[in-house]
Amino acid sequence: MLLLGGCTTPRLVSFPFDPGGRGLNSPFSELNPTISGRYIAFSSDRRGSQDIYLYDTIDRRLLDLPGLNAIDMITSHPSVSENGRFIVFAASRQGQSGIYLYDRETRQLRNLTESLRAEVRHPTISADGNVIAFESSASGQWDILLYNRSGQKLNIQTDPQ
């Protein structure tokens, strides 16, 4: 069962168990689920490695994500834009952590933090898919950074009051 928030009133929904791993609930580990609009993004070890999955709650099926998951990548903490087009997630590849953005329309995967020499974790994407927030250790402590979809850091002015 899953409690859907963000609606006018929360509601409890139940998704069937699928022993073959083709649905939302399976005998495998489903980690870090996030929901946006009709989509649930999560990581799972269904294929022997920790990959990202996207489930459509209206069509009640997993969606294909060609070009997203790689055998040399360990993924976690996915977040999806409200329309389901953009998925952002943390990954470790060849010992380097990164924040990756996958575009379902173009089927392209990009490391947004390739030039950032720091550990990164826990990304989230705005509902419209334009802003990605994540934690970074670049300053020697965990700070929150904001990037746009192109991988450019956003400098947000703060009011000192």
C-alpha positions as CSV (number, residue, x, y, z in Angstrom):
1,M,0.0,0.0,0.0
2,L,1.1,3.6,-0.6
3,L,-0.1,6.8,0.9
4,L,-0.4,9.5,-1.9
5,G,0.1,13.0,-0.5
6,G,0.2,16.3,-2.4
7,C,-3.4,15.6,-3.5
8,T,-6.3,17.6,-2.0
9,T,-6.9,14.7,0.3
10,P,-4.4,11.9,0.9
11,R,-5.5,8.5,-0.3
12,L,-4.3,5.0,0.2
13,V,-3.6,2.9,-2.9
14,S,-2.6,-0.7,-3.3
15,F,-0.5,-2.1,-6.1
16,P,-0.5,-5.9,-6.7
17,F,2.6,-8.0,-5.9
18,D,4.4,-9.3,-9.0
19,P,6.9,-12.1,-8.3
20,G,8.4,-11.6,-11.7
21,G,9.5,-8.0,-11.0
22,R,7.4,-6.4,-13.8
23,G,5.2,-4.3,-11.5
24,L,5.7,-1.9,-8.7
25,N,5.9,-4.4,-5.8
26,S,8.2,-7.4,-6.2
27,P,10.4,-9.7,-4.0
28,F,13.3,-7.4,-4.8
29,S,14.5,-4.4,-2.9
30,E,12.7,-1.2,-3.8
31,L,14.6,1.8,-2.4
32,N,14.0,5.5,-2.2
33,P,10.6,5.8,-3.9
34,T,9.5,9.3,-4.8
35,I,6.2,10.3,-6.4
36,S,5.5,13.2,-8.7
37,G,2.2,13.5,-10.6
38,R,1.3,10.0,-11.9
39,Y,4.9,8.7,-11.6
40,I,6.8,6.8,-9.0
41,A,10.6,6.6,-9.4
42,F,12.6,4.2,-7.3
43,S,15.8,2.2,-7.3
44,S,15.8,-1.6,-7.2
45,D,18.2,-4.6,-7.5
46,R,15.8,-6.5,-9.8
47,R,18.4,-7.3,-12.5
48,G,21.3,-8.0,-10.1
49,S,22.5,-4.3,-10.0
50,Q,20.9,-1.3,-8.4
51,D,19.0,0.4,-11.2
52,I,16.4,3.2,-11.6
53,Y,12.8,2.3,-12.4
54,L,9.8,4.5,-13.3
55,Y,6.2,3.3,-12.6
56,D,3.1,4.9,-14.2
57,T,0.4,4.8,-11.5
58,I,-2.4,5.4,-14.0
59,D,-1.4,2.7,-16.6
60,R,-0.1,0.5,-13.7
61,R,3.1,-0.5,-15.5
62,L,6.9,0.0,-15.5
63,L,8.1,2.3,-18.2
64,D,11.1,1.6,-20.5
65,L,14.1,3.7,-19.8
66,P,16.5,2.9,-22.6
67,G,20.0,4.2,-22.1
68,L,19.5,5.1,-18.4
69,N,20.9,2.1,-16.4
70,A,24.5,1.0,-17.0
71,I,26.2,-2.1,-15.6
72,D,29.1,0.0,-14.2
73,M,26.8,2.3,-12.3
74,I,25.2,2.0,-8.8
75,T,22.2,4.3,-8.6
76,S,20.1,5.7,-5.8
77,H,17.7,8.5,-4.7
78,P,15.8,9.1,-8.0
79,S,13.4,12.0,-8.4
80,V,11.1,12.6,-11.3
81,S,9.5,15.8,-12.8
82,E,5.7,16.0,-12.7
83,N,5.3,15.1,-16.4
84,G,7.7,12.2,-16.1
85,R,10.1,13.5,-18.7
86,F,13.1,14.1,-16.5
87,I,14.6,11.8,-13.9
88,V,17.5,12.9,-11.7
89,F,19.4,10.5,-9.5
90,A,22.7,10.0,-7.6
91,A,25.1,7.4,-8.9
92,S,28.6,6.0,-8.3
93,R,30.5,5.2,-11.4
94,Q,34.2,4.1,-11.3
95,G,34.4,5.3,-7.7
96,Q,33.1,8.8,-8.5
97,S,29.8,10.1,-7.2
98,G,27.7,12.1,-9.6
99,I,24.2,13.6,-10.1
100,Y,22.8,12.4,-13.4
101,L,19.8,13.6,-15.4
102,Y,17.9,11.4,-17.8
103,D,15.6,12.8,-20.4
104,R,12.9,10.3,-21.4
105,E,12.1,12.2,-24.6
106,T,15.6,12.3,-26.1
107,R,16.8,9.1,-24.2
108,Q,20.0,11.0,-23.1
109,L,21.8,10.6,-19.8
110,R,24.1,13.4,-18.5
111,N,26.3,13.7,-15.5
112,L,25.5,17.2,-14.3
113,T,28.3,17.3,-11.7
114,E,31.2,15.9,-13.8
115,S,33.3,19.0,-13.2
116,L,32.4,19.3,-9.5
117,R,35.2,17.7,-7.5
118,A,33.2,16.6,-4.5
119,E,30.9,14.0,-3.1
120,V,27.3,14.6,-4.1
121,R,24.0,12.9,-2.8
122,H,20.2,13.1,-2.5
123,P,19.1,15.0,-5.6
124,T,15.6,16.2,-6.2
125,I,14.1,17.9,-9.3
126,S,11.5,20.6,-9.5
127,A,8.0,19.7,-10.7
128,D,8.7,21.5,-14.1
129,G,12.1,19.8,-14.4
130,N,14.0,23.0,-14.6
131,V,15.9,23.0,-11.3
132,I,17.9,20.2,-9.6
133,A,18.8,20.5,-5.9
134,F,21.3,18.2,-4.2
135,E,23.9,18.0,-1.4
136,S,27.6,18.6,-2.1
137,S,30.7,18.4,0.1
138,A,32.6,20.8,-2.1
139,S,33.1,23.3,0.8
140,G,34.1,20.7,3.3
141,Q,30.6,20.4,4.7
142,W,27.3,19.3,3.3
143,D,25.7,22.2,1.4
144,I,22.7,22.3,-0.9
145,L,23.5,23.3,-4.5
146,L,21.0,24.3,-7.2
147,Y,21.7,23.5,-10.9
148,N,19.7,23.9,-14.0
149,R,19.1,21.1,-16.5
150,S,22.2,22.1,-18.5
151,G,24.4,21.5,-15.5
152,Q,25.0,25.1,-14.7
153,K,25.1,26.2,-11.0
154,L,22.4,28.6,-10.1
155,N,23.4,31.5,-7.8
156,I,20.4,32.3,-5.7
157,Q,20.6,35.6,-3.7
158,T,19.5,35.3,-0.1
159,D,18.0,38.1,2.0
160,P,20.3,38.7,5.0
161,Q,17.4,39.7,7.2
